[in-house]
Amino acid sequence: MLIASTGGHLAQLHAVRRHWVDTDVQWVTFPQADARTRCEGDQVIWAHFPTTRHLPNAIRNLRLALRTLRRDRPDVIVSDGAGVAVPFFFAARLFRIPTVYLEVFDRVSSPTLTGRLCYPITDQFLLQWEQQQASYPEGAVVGRVY
């Protein structure tokens, strides 16, 4: 399961998706034009938008995460943010589903809010810049993926 907000987050995660051409992928994102295009051919679950500091939609997305993960039981959840990842990572922890978080390419010197929230609960935290280890000392530097 790949989880990303639309725009740059989705573009970066889509760059990773192309390495899994023989893998069934389920996306969680927002019903925006770029998502409809990038996720074409894969199963998509439309999350509630906006998420940034929007408590009612955070609760809706938590309910969506609990329902979806209970039903589908993905092998792993991968996300690079933003806010839509948080309820899914918390629900994944509850269901013991492994998670991988990739900190975004364009945040080198300061951590993202979603990164800070997911860092303590994710199984694997990946970084695209060595400088990001100042914020995430246990993160693994994998280099640029975008």
MODELLER restraints for C-alpha pairs under 7 A, 6 or more apart:
rsr = mdl.restraints
at = mdl.atoms
rsr.add(forms.Gaussian(group=physical.xy_distance, feature=features.Distance(at['CA:1:A'], at['CA:25:A']), mean=5.77, stdev=0.5))
rsr.add(forms.Gaussian(group=physical.xy_distance, feature=features.Distance(at['CA:1:A'], at['CA:26:A']), mean=4.75, stdev=0.5))
rsr.add(forms.Gaussian(group=physical.xy_distance, feature=features.Distance(at['CA:1:A'], at['CA:27:A']), mean=5.68, stdev=0.5))
rsr.add(forms.Gaussian(group=physical.xy_distance, feature=features.Distance(at['CA:1:A'], at['CA:74:A']), mean=6.08, stdev=0.5))
rsr.add(forms.Gaussian(group=physical.xy_distance, feature=features.Distance(at['CA:1:A'], at['CA:76:A']), mean=6.25, stdev=0.5))
rsr.add(forms.Gaussian(group=physical.xy_distance, feature=features.Distance(at['CA:1:A'], at['CA:77:A']), mean=4.76, stdev=0.5))
rsr.add(forms.Gaussian(group=physical.xy_distance, feature=features.Distance(at['CA:1:A'], at['CA:78:A']), mean=6.22, stdev=0.5))
rsr.add(forms.Gaussian(group=physical.xy_distance, feature=features.Distance(at['CA:2:A'], at['CA:26:A']), mean=6.23, stdev=0.5))
rsr.add(forms.Gaussian(group=physical.xy_distance, feature=features.Distance(at['CA:2:A'], at['CA:27:A']), mean=4.80, stdev=0.5))
rsr.add(forms.Gaussian(group=physical.xy_distance, feature=features.Distance(at['CA:2:A'], at['CA:28:A']), mean=6.26, stdev=0.5))
rsr.add(forms.Gaussian(group=physical.xy_distance, feature=features.Distance(at['CA:2:A'], at['CA:77:A']), mean=5.94, stdev=0.5))
rsr.add(forms.Gaussian(group=physical.xy_distance, feature=features.Distance(at['CA:2:A'], at['CA:78:A']), mean=4.94, stdev=0.5))
rsr.add(forms.Gaussian(group=physical.xy_distance, feature=features.Distance(at['CA:2:A'], at['CA:79:A']), mean=5.74, stdev=0.5))
rsr.add(forms.Gaussian(group=physical.xy_distance, feature=features.Distance(at['CA:3:A'], at['CA:27:A']), mean=5.74, stdev=0.5))
rsr.add(forms.Gaussian(group=physical.xy_distance, feature=features.Distance(at['CA:3:A'], at['CA:28:A']), mean=4.68, stdev=0.5))
rsr.add(forms.Gaussian(group=physical.xy_distance, feature=features.Distance(at['CA:3:A'], at['CA:29:A']), mean=6.07, stdev=0.5))
rsr.add(forms.Gaussian(group=physical.xy_distance, feature=features.Distance(at['CA:3:A'], at['CA:78:A']), mean=6.26, stdev=0.5))
rsr.add(forms.Gaussian(group=physical.xy_distance, feature=features.Distance(at['CA:3:A'], at['CA:79:A']), mean=4.76, stdev=0.5))
rsr.add(forms.Gaussian(group=physical.xy_distance, feature=features.Distance(at['CA:3:A'], at['CA:85:A']), mean=6.03, stdev=0.5))
rsr.add(forms.Gaussian(group=physical.xy_distance, feature=features.Distance(at['CA:4:A'], at['CA:10:A']), mean=5.16, stdev=0.5))
rsr.add(forms.Gaussian(group=physical.xy_distance, feature=features.Distance(at['CA:4:A'], at['CA:28:A']), mean=6.51, stdev=0.5))
rsr.add(forms.Gaussian(group=physical.xy_distance, feature=features.Distance(at['CA:4:A'], at['CA:29:A']), mean=5.41, stdev=0.5))
rsr.add(forms.Gaussian(group=physical.xy_distance, feature=features.Distance(at['CA:4:A'], at['CA:79:A']), mean=5.83, stdev=0.5))
rsr.add(forms.Gaussian(group=physical.xy_distance, feature=features.Distance(at['CA:4:A'], at['CA:80:A']), mean=6.12, stdev=0.5))
rsr.add(forms.Gaussian(group=physical.xy_distance, feature=features.Distance(at['CA:4:A'], at['CA:81:A']), mean=5.27, stdev=0.5))
rsr.add(forms.Gaussian(group=physical.xy_distance, feature=features.Distance(at['CA:4:A'], at['CA:82:A']), mean=6.24, stdev=0.5))
rsr.add(forms.Gaussian(group=physical.xy_distance, feature=features.Distance(at['CA:4:A'], at['CA:84:A']), mean=6.81, stdev=0.5))
rsr.add(forms.Gaussian(group=physical.xy_distance, feature=features.Distance(at['CA:4:A'], at['CA:85:A']), mean=6.76, stdev=0.5))
rsr.add(forms.Gaussian(group=physical.xy_distance, feature=features.Distance(at['CA:5:A'], at['CA:29:A']), mean=5.43, stdev=0.5))
rsr.add(forms.Gaussian(group=physical.xy_distance, feature=features.Distance(at['CA:5:A'], at['CA:30:A']), mean=6.41, stdev=0.5))
rsr.add(forms.Gaussian(group=physical.xy_distance, feature=features.Distance(at['CA:5:A'], at['CA:81:A']), mean=6.24, stdev=0.5))
rsr.add(forms.Gaussian(group=physical.xy_distance, feature=features.Distance(at['CA:5:A'], at['CA:82:A']), mean=5.48, stdev=0.5))
rsr.add(forms.Gaussian(group=physical.xy_distance, feature=features.Distance(at['CA:5:A'], at['CA:84:A']), mean=6.48, stdev=0.5))
rsr.add(forms.Gaussian(group=physical.xy_distance, feature=features.Distance(at['CA:6:A'], at['CA:29:A']), mean=6.51, stdev=0.5))
rsr.add(forms.Gaussian(group=physical.xy_distance, feature=features.Distance(at['CA:6:A'], at['CA:30:A']), mean=6.27, stdev=0.5))
rsr.add(forms.Gaussian(group=physical.xy_distance, feature=features.Distance(at['CA:6:A'], at['CA:32:A']), mean=6.98, stdev=0.5))
rsr.add(forms.Gaussian(group=physical.xy_distance, feature=features.Distance(at['CA:6:A'], at['CA:34:A']), mean=6.82, stdev=0.5))
rsr.add(forms.Gaussian(group=physical.xy_distance, feature=features.Distance(at['CA:6:A'], at['CA:35:A']), mean=6.17, stdev=0.5))
rsr.add(forms.Gaussian(group=physical.xy_distance, feature=features.Distance(at['CA:9:A'], at['CA:80:A']), mean=6.09, stdev=0.5))
rsr.add(forms.Gaussian(group=physical.xy_distance, feature=features.Distance(at['CA:9:A'], at['CA:81:A']), mean=6.24, stdev=0.5))
rsr.add(forms.Gaussian(group=physical.xy_distance, feature=features.Distance(at['CA:9:A'], at['CA:82:A']), mean=6.96, stdev=0.5))
rsr.add(forms.Gaussian(group=physical.xy_distance, feature=features.Distance(at['CA:12:A'], at['CA:146:A']), mean=5.20, stdev=0.5))
rsr.add(forms.Gaussian(group=physical.xy_distance, feature=features.Distance(at['CA:13:A'], at['CA:80:A']), mean=6.63, stdev=0.5))
rsr.add(forms.Gaussian(group=physical.xy_distance, feature=features.Distance(at['CA:15:A'], at['CA:145:A']), mean=6.73, stdev=0.5))
rsr.add(forms.Gaussian(group=physical.xy_distance, feature=features.Distance(at['CA:15:A'], at['CA:146:A']), mean=5.82, stdev=0.5))
rsr.add(forms.Gaussian(group=physical.xy_distance, feature=features.Distance(at['CA:16:A'], at['CA:145:A']), mean=6.63, stdev=0.5))
rsr.add(forms.Gaussian(group=physical.xy_distance, feature=features.Distance(at['CA:25:A'], at['CA:42:A']), mean=5.92, stdev=0.5))
rsr.add(forms.Gaussian(group=physical.xy_distance, feature=features.Distance(at['CA:25:A'], at['CA:43:A']), mean=6.72, stdev=0.5))
rsr.add(forms.Gaussian(group=physical.xy_distance, feature=features.Distance(at['CA:26:A'], at['CA:42:A']), mean=6.07, stdev=0.5))
rsr.add(forms.Gaussian(group=physical.xy_distance, feature=features.Distance(at['CA:26:A'], at['CA:43:A']), mean=4.81, stdev=0.5))
rsr.add(forms.Gaussian(group=physical.xy_distance, feature=features.Distance(at['CA:26:A'], at['CA:44:A']), mean=5.66, stdev=0.5))
rsr.add(forms.Gaussian(group=physical.xy_distance, feature=features.Distance(at['CA:27:A'], at['CA:43:A']), mean=6.24, stdev=0.5))
rsr.add(forms.Gaussian(group=physical.xy_distance, feature=features.Distance(at['CA:27:A'], at['CA:44:A']), mean=4.65, stdev=0.5))
rsr.add(forms.Gaussian(group=physical.xy_distance, feature=features.Distance(at['CA:27:A'], at['CA:45:A']), mean=6.05, stdev=0.5))
rsr.add(forms.Gaussian(group=physical.xy_distance, feature=features.Distance(at['CA:28:A'], at['CA:44:A']), mean=5.86, stdev=0.5))
rsr.add(forms.Gaussian(group=physical.xy_distance, feature=features.Distance(at['CA:28:A'], at['CA:45:A']), mean=4.80, stdev=0.5))
rsr.add(forms.Gaussian(group=physical.xy_distance, feature=features.Distance(at['CA:28:A'], at['CA:46:A']), mean=5.91, stdev=0.5))
rsr.add(forms.Gaussian(group=physical.xy_distance, feature=features.Distance(at['CA:28:A'], at['CA:47:A']), mean=6.32, stdev=0.5))
rsr.add(forms.Gaussian(group=physical.xy_distance, feature=features.Distance(at['CA:29:A'], at['CA:35:A']), mean=6.99, stdev=0.5))
rsr.add(forms.Gaussian(group=physical.xy_distance, feature=features.Distance(at['CA:29:A'], at['CA:45:A']), mean=6.64, stdev=0.5))
rsr.add(forms.Gaussian(group=physical.xy_distance, feature=features.Distance(at['CA:29:A'], at['CA:46:A']), mean=5.45, stdev=0.5))
rsr.add(forms.Gaussian(group=physical.xy_distance, feature=features.Distance(at['CA:29:A'], at['CA:47:A']), mean=5.52, stdev=0.5))
rsr.add(forms.Gaussian(group=physical.xy_distance, feature=features.Distance(at['CA:30:A'], at['CA:46:A']), mean=5.21, stdev=0.5))
rsr.add(forms.Gaussian(group=physical.xy_distance, feature=features.Distance(at['CA:30:A'], at['CA:47:A']), mean=5.23, stdev=0.5))
rsr.add(forms.Gaussian(group=physical.xy_distance, feature=features.Distance(at['CA:30:A'], at['CA:48:A']), mean=6.66, stdev=0.5))
rsr.add(forms.Gaussian(group=physical.xy_distance, feature=features.Distance(at['CA:30:A'], at['CA:49:A']), mean=6.41, stdev=0.5))
rsr.add(forms.Gaussian(group=physical.xy_distance, feature=features.Distance(at['CA:31:A'], at['CA:46:A']), mean=5.78, stdev=0.5))
rsr.add(forms.Gaussian(group=physical.xy_distance, feature=features.Distance(at['CA:47:A'], at['CA:61:A']), mean=6.28, stdev=0.5))
rsr.add(forms.Gaussian(group=physical.xy_distance, feature=features.Distance(at['CA:48:A'], at['CA:57:A']), mean=5.77, stdev=0.5))
rsr.add(forms.Gaussian(group=physical.xy_distance, feature=features.Distance(at['CA:48:A'], at['CA:60:A']), mean=6.86, stdev=0.5))
rsr.add(forms.Gaussian(group=physical.xy_distance, feature=features.Distance(at['CA:48:A'], at['CA:61:A']), mean=6.18, stdev=0.5))
rsr.add(forms.Gaussian(group=physical.xy_distance, feature=features.Distance(at['CA:49:A'], at['CA:57:A']), mean=6.66, stdev=0.5))
rsr.add(forms.Gaussian(group=physical.xy_distance, feature=features.Distance(at['CA:50:A'], at['CA:57:A']), mean=6.83, stdev=0.5))
rsr.add(forms.Gaussian(group=physical.xy_distance, feature=features.Distance(at['CA:51:A'], at['CA:57:A']), mean=5.90, stdev=0.5))
rsr.add(forms.Gaussian(group=physical.xy_distance, feature=features.Distance(at['CA:51:A'], at['CA:58:A']), mean=6.00, stdev=0.5))
rsr.add(forms.Gaussian(group=physical.xy_distance, feature=features.Distance(at['CA:51:A'], at['CA:83:A']), mean=5.41, stdev=0.5))
rsr.add(forms.Gaussian(group=physical.xy_distance, feature=features.Distance(at['CA:51:A'], at['CA:84:A']), mean=6.22, stdev=0.5))
rsr.add(forms.Gaussian(group=physical.xy_distance, feature=features.Distance(at['CA:52:A'], at['CA:83:A']), mean=5.72, stdev=0.5))
rsr.add(forms.Gaussian(group=physical.xy_distance, feature=features.Distance(at['CA:58:A'], at['CA:87:A']), mean=6.93, stdev=0.5))
rsr.add(forms.Gaussian(group=physical.xy_distance, feature=features.Distance(at['CA:61:A'], at['CA:87:A']), mean=6.26, stdev=0.5))
rsr.add(forms.Gaussian(group=physical.xy_distance, feature=features.Distance(at['CA:62:A'], at['CA:87:A']), mean=4.73, stdev=0.5))
rsr.add(forms.Gaussian(group=physical.xy_distance, feature=features.Distance(at['CA:62:A'], at['CA:88:A']), mean=6.63, stdev=0.5))
rsr.add(forms.Gaussian(group=physical.xy_distance, feature=features.Distance(at['CA:65:A'], at['CA:87:A']), mean=6.45, stdev=0.5))
rsr.add(forms.Gaussian(group=physical.xy_distance, feature=features.Distance(at['CA:65:A'], at['CA:88:A']), mean=5.08, stdev=0.5))
rsr.add(forms.Gaussian(group=physical.xy_distance, feature=features.Distance(at['CA:65:A'], at['CA:91:A']), mean=6.19, stdev=0.5))
rsr.add(forms.Gaussian(group=physical.xy_distance, feature=features.Distance(at['CA:66:A'], at['CA:91:A']), mean=5.73, stdev=0.5))
rsr.add(forms.Gaussian(group=physical.xy_distance, feature=features.Distance(at['CA:75:A'], at['CA:97:A']), mean=6.74, stdev=0.5))
rsr.add(forms.Gaussian(group=physical.xy_distance, feature=features.Distance(at['CA:76:A'], at['CA:97:A']), mean=6.08, stdev=0.5))
rsr.add(forms.Gaussian(group=physical.xy_distance, feature=features.Distance(at['CA:76:A'], at['CA:98:A']), mean=4.98, stdev=0.5))
rsr.add(forms.Gaussian(group=physical.xy_distance, feature=features.Distance(at['CA:76:A'], at['CA:99:A']), mean=5.69, stdev=0.5))
rsr.add(forms.Gaussian(group=physical.xy_distance, feature=features.Distance(at['CA:77:A'], at['CA:98:A']), mean=6.35, stdev=0.5))
rsr.add(forms.Gaussian(group=physical.xy_distance, feature=features.Distance(at['CA:77:A'], at['CA:99:A']), mean=4.71, stdev=0.5))
rsr.add(forms.Gaussian(group=physical.xy_distance, feature=features.Distance(at['CA:77:A'], at['CA:100:A']), mean=6.15, stdev=0.5))
rsr.add(forms.Gaussian(group=physical.xy_distance, feature=features.Distance(at['CA:78:A'], at['CA:99:A']), mean=5.90, stdev=0.5))
rsr.add(forms.Gaussian(group=physical.xy_distance, feature=features.Distance(at['CA:78:A'], at['CA:100:A']), mean=4.70, stdev=0.5))
rsr.add(forms.Gaussian(group=physical.xy_distance, feature=features.Distance(at['CA:78:A'], at['CA:101:A']), mean=5.82, stdev=0.5))
rsr.add(forms.Gaussian(group=physical.xy_distance, feature=features.Distance(at['CA:79:A'], at['CA:85:A']), mean=6.37, stdev=0.5))
rsr.add(forms.Gaussian(group=physical.xy_distance, feature=features.Distance(at['CA:79:A'], at['CA:100:A']), mean=6.49, stdev=0.5))
rsr.add(forms.Gaussian(group=physical.xy_distance, feature=features.Distance(at['CA:79:A'], at['CA:101:A']), mean=5.06, stdev=0.5))
rsr.add(forms.Gaussian(group=physical.xy_distance, feature=features.Distance(at['CA:79:A'], at['CA:102:A']), mean=6.16, stdev=0.5))
rsr.add(forms.Gaussian(group=physical.xy_distance, feature=features.Distance(at['CA:80:A'], at['CA:101:A']), mean=5.64, stdev=0.5))
rsr.add(forms.Gaussian(group=physical.xy_distance, feature=features.Distance(at['CA:80:A'], at['CA:102:A']), mean=4.66, stdev=0.5))
rsr.add(forms.Gaussian(group=physical.xy_distance, feature=features.Distance(at['CA:80:A'], at['CA:103:A']), mean=5.62, stdev=0.5))
rsr.add(forms.Gaussian(group=physical.xy_distance, feature=features.Distance(at['CA:80:A'], at['CA:104:A']), mean=5.98, stdev=0.5))
rsr.add(forms.Gaussian(group=physical.xy_distance, feature=features.Distance(at['CA:81:A'], at['CA:114:A']), mean=6.02, stdev=0.5))
rsr.add(forms.Gaussian(group=physical.xy_distance, feature=features.Distance(at['CA:82:A'], at['CA:114:A']), mean=5.67, stdev=0.5))
rsr.add(forms.Gaussian(group=physical.xy_distance, feature=features.Distance(at['CA:83:A'], at['CA:114:A']), mean=5.86, stdev=0.5))
rsr.add(forms.Gaussian(group=physical.xy_distance, feature=features.Distance(at['CA:86:A'], at['CA:114:A']), mean=6.62, stdev=0.5))
rsr.add(forms.Gaussian(group=physical.xy_distance, feature=features.Distance(at['CA:86:A'], at['CA:117:A']), mean=6.93, stdev=0.5))
rsr.add(forms.Gaussian(group=physical.xy_distance, feature=features.Distance(at['CA:86:A'], at['CA:118:A']), mean=6.39, stdev=0.5))
rsr.add(forms.Gaussian(group=physical.xy_distance, feature=features.Distance(at['CA:89:A'], at['CA:99:A']), mean=6.87, stdev=0.5))
rsr.add(forms.Gaussian(group=physical.xy_distance, feature=features.Distance(at['CA:89:A'], at['CA:118:A']), mean=6.85, stdev=0.5))
rsr.add(forms.Gaussian(group=physical.xy_distance, feature=features.Distance(at['CA:98:A'], at['CA:123:A']), mean=6.05, stdev=0.5))
rsr.add(forms.Gaussian(group=physical.xy_distance, feature=features.Distance(at['CA:99:A'], at['CA:122:A']), mean=5.33, stdev=0.5))
rsr.add(forms.Gaussian(group=physical.xy_distance, feature=features.Distance(at['CA:99:A'], at['CA:123:A']), mean=5.27, stdev=0.5))
rsr.add(forms.Gaussian(group=physical.xy_distance, feature=features.Distance(at['CA:99:A'], at['CA:124:A']), mean=6.48, stdev=0.5))
rsr.add(forms.Gaussian(group=physical.xy_distance, feature=features.Distance(at['CA:100:A'], at['CA:122:A']), mean=6.14, stdev=0.5))
rsr.add(forms.Gaussian(group=physical.xy_distance, feature=features.Distance(at['CA:100:A'], at['CA:123:A']), mean=6.02, stdev=0.5))
rsr.add(forms.Gaussian(group=physical.xy_distance, feature=features.Distance(at['CA:100:A'], at['CA:124:A']), mean=4.70, stdev=0.5))
rsr.add(forms.Gaussian(group=physical.xy_distance, feature=features.Distance(at['CA:100:A'], at['CA:125:A']), mean=5.86, stdev=0.5))
rsr.add(forms.Gaussian(group=physical.xy_distance, feature=features.Distance(at['CA:101:A'], at['CA:122:A']), mean=6.69, stdev=0.5))
rsr.add(forms.Gaussian(group=physical.xy_distance, feature=features.Distance(at['CA:101:A'], at['CA:124:A']), mean=6.34, stdev=0.5))
rsr.add(forms.Gaussian(group=physical.xy_distance, feature=features.Distance(at['CA:101:A'], at['CA:125:A']), mean=4.90, stdev=0.5))
rsr.add(forms.Gaussian(group=physical.xy_distance, feature=features.Distance(at['CA:101:A'], at['CA:126:A']), mean=5.98, stdev=0.5))
rsr.add(forms.Gaussian(group=physical.xy_distance, feature=features.Distance(at['CA:102:A'], at['CA:125:A']), mean=6.09, stdev=0.5))
rsr.add(forms.Gaussian(group=physical.xy_distance, feature=features.Distance(at['CA:102:A'], at['CA:126:A']), mean=4.62, stdev=0.5))
rsr.add(forms.Gaussian(group=physical.xy_distance, feature=features.Distance(at['CA:102:A'], at['CA:127:A']), mean=5.99, stdev=0.5))
rsr.add(forms.Gaussian(group=physical.xy_distance, feature=features.Distance(at['CA:103:A'], at['CA:115:A']), mean=6.33, stdev=0.5))
rsr.add(forms.Gaussian(group=physical.xy_distance, feature=features.Distance(at['CA:103:A'], at['CA:126:A']), mean=6.22, stdev=0.5))
rsr.add(forms.Gaussian(group=physical.xy_distance, feature=features.Distance(at['CA:103:A'], at['CA:127:A']), mean=5.38, stdev=0.5))
rsr.add(forms.Gaussian(group=physical.xy_distance, feature=features.Distance(at['CA:103:A'], at['CA:128:A']), mean=6.86, stdev=0.5))
rsr.add(forms.Gaussian(group=physical.xy_distance, feature=features.Distance(at['CA:105:A'], at['CA:128:A']), mean=5.87, stdev=0.5))
rsr.add(forms.Gaussian(group=physical.xy_distance, feature=features.Distance(at['CA:105:A'], at['CA:144:A']), mean=6.86, stdev=0.5))
rsr.add(forms.Gaussian(group=physical.xy_distance, feature=features.Distance(at['CA:108:A'], at['CA:129:A']), mean=6.54, stdev=0.5))
rsr.add(forms.Gaussian(group=physical.xy_distance, feature=features.Distance(at['CA:108:A'], at['CA:131:A']), mean=6.20, stdev=0.5))
rsr.add(forms.Gaussian(group=physical.xy_distance, feature=features.Distance(at['CA:108:A'], at['CA:132:A']), mean=5.61, stdev=0.5))
rsr.add(forms.Gaussian(group=physical.xy_distance, feature=features.Distance(at['CA:109:A'], at['CA:131:A']), mean=6.56, stdev=0.5))
rsr.add(forms.Gaussian(group=physical.xy_distance, feature=features.Distance(at['CA:109:A'], at['CA:132:A']), mean=6.38, stdev=0.5))
rsr.add(forms.Gaussian(group=physical.xy_distance, feature=features.Distance(at['CA:110:A'], at['CA:135:A']), mean=6.92, stdev=0.5))
rsr.add(forms.Gaussian(group=physical.xy_distance, feature=features.Distance(at['CA:111:A'], at['CA:135:A']), mean=6.12, stdev=0.5))
rsr.add(forms.Gaussian(group=physical.xy_distance, feature=features.Distance(at['CA:119:A'], at['CA:125:A']), mean=6.59, stdev=0.5))
rsr.add(forms.Gaussian(group=physical.xy_distance, feature=features.Distance(at['CA:125:A'], at['CA:139:A']), mean=4.91, stdev=0.5))
rsr.add(forms.Gaussian(group=physical.xy_distance, feature=features.Distance(at['CA:125:A'], at['CA:140:A']), mean=6.30, stdev=0.5))
rsr.add(forms.Gaussian(group=physical.xy_distance, feature=features.Distance(at['CA:126:A'], at['CA:139:A']), mean=5.44, stdev=0.5))
rsr.add(forms.Gaussian(group=physical.xy_distance, feature=features.Distance(at['CA:126:A'], at['CA:140:A']), mean=4.90, stdev=0.5))
rsr.add(forms.Gaussian(group=physical.xy_distance, feature=features.Distance(at['CA:126:A'], at['CA:141:A']), mean=5.88, stdev=0.5))
rsr.add(forms.Gaussian(group=physical.xy_distance, feature=features.Distance(at['CA:126:A'], at['CA:142:A']), mean=6.36, stdev=0.5))
rsr.add(forms.Gaussian(group=physical.xy_distance, feature=features.Distance(at['CA:127:A'], at['CA:139:A']), mean=6.16, stdev=0.5))
rsr.add(forms.Gaussian(group=physical.xy_distance, feature=features.Distance(at['CA:127:A'], at['CA:140:A']), mean=5.78, stdev=0.5))
rsr.add(forms.Gaussian(group=physical.xy_distance, feature=features.Distance(at['CA:127:A'], at['CA:141:A']), mean=4.53, stdev=0.5))
rsr.add(forms.Gaussian(group=physical.xy_distance, feature=features.Distance(at['CA:127:A'], at['CA:142:A']), mean=5.89, stdev=0.5))
rsr.add(forms.Gaussian(group=physical.xy_distance, feature=features.Distance(at['CA:127:A'], at['CA:143:A']), mean=6.75, stdev=0.5))
rsr.add(forms.Gaussian(group=physical.xy_distance, feature=features.Distance(at['CA:128:A'], at['CA:141:A']), mean=5.74, stdev=0.5))
rsr.add(forms.Gaussian(group=physical.xy_distance, feature=features.Distance(at['CA:128:A'], at['CA:142:A']), mean=5.65, stdev=0.5))
rsr.add(forms.Gaussian(group=physical.xy_distance, feature=features.Distance(at['CA:128:A'], at['CA:143:A']), mean=4.19, stdev=0.5))
rsr.add(forms.Gaussian(group=physical.xy_distance, feature=features.Distance(at['CA:128:A'], at['CA:144:A']), mean=4.86, stdev=0.5))
rsr.add(forms.Gaussian(group=physical.xy_distance, feature=features.Distance(at['CA:129:A'], at['CA:141:A']), mean=6.36, stdev=0.5))
rsr.add(forms.Gaussian(group=physical.xy_distance, feature=features.Distance(at['CA:129:A'], at['CA:143:A']), mean=6.00, stdev=0.5))
rsr.add(forms.Gaussian(group=physical.xy_distance, feature=features.Distance(at['CA:130:A'], at['CA:141:A']), mean=6.08, stdev=0.5))
rsr.add(forms.Gaussian(group=physical.xy_distance, feature=features.Distance(at['CA:133:A'], at['CA:139:A']), mean=6.25, stdev=0.5))
